[in-house]
């Protein structure tokens, strides 16, 4: 089965052609990072407009790269949610138009399930059951995946997602956007020198996450060492509280704070992940989403998996970030199970 996948949940406009859920003939992604950089985060209205500008081009390029045309497509899969409503509606509207014009079946895909099923594009021998963790800018969620249609949420963040915390801490430290990649790079080879931030909700049996307190702890530490107090009257959720022109010593301090923050995030993610594996008594795990591209996190998970004799499956770097190949892969599984949507379905900001 040849599926055209379309993804517009946030700030990547993407289209891909996927065969049998395991082979991506193309995977075209147009990023909006530069558009949103000056704002330190995604602006929903801008994201929607950029999707409108890019969607036709990415679909055309995905078909060209795959060496197919519309007549070769058997079905269409499109992200239905969760995500930004305006952004989702762009992809859904185009997908519905194609479905109607081509007389092809369509299915709306859960974006988080798409991330989980991206691993089939790297490993067509992937098996059930497994524990999956989707960790990104908008989500930090644990799943037990027993079959294509038997997927349960077993833990999730109660406040900020891990990637969101990275972005907000990066803004506090004056590091720029996107925060994840910047903090990862700054933390390489850096010792926090005894600085330790809290790990929330780490008690045995609790599979939920919380990163809001960690973010506040970083704020208080920065206020303490730099003497610049956070101004709650300023617009926006966060602002820089480090010197505008940091000295060499200031830069070293910023790197230590960044490293201590990343240590706390990774410790929390890894402890919850393997706690879930133990509780659910499975022998394999999947970690996916944008934060799963963090090499320090990947190394810790692989090392811990080796110690515990748990099989660790990580998607390739290109499949960690939002993309349409994962939507095509997930769509293929749904279509094989007879899941087809009518043209009346809508977008879901939460799912």
ABEGO torsion letter per residue (X at the ends): XBBBBBBAABABBBBBBBBGGABBABBBBBBAAAAAAAAGEBBAAAAAAAAAAAAAAAAAAAAAAAGBBAAABABBBBBAOBEBAAAAAAAAAAAAAAAAAAGBBBBBBBAAAAAAAAAAAABAABBOBBBBBBBBAABBBBBBBABAABBBBABBBABBBAAAAAAAAAAAAGAEOBAAAAAAAAABGBBAGGBBBBBBGABBGBABBBAAAAAAAAAAAAAAAAGBBBBAABBEABBBABBABBBAAAAAAAAAAAAAAAAAAAAAAAAAAAAAAAAAGBABBBBBEAAAABAAAAAAAAAAAAAAGBBBBBBBAAAABBBAAAAAAAAAAAAAAGBBBBAABBBBABX
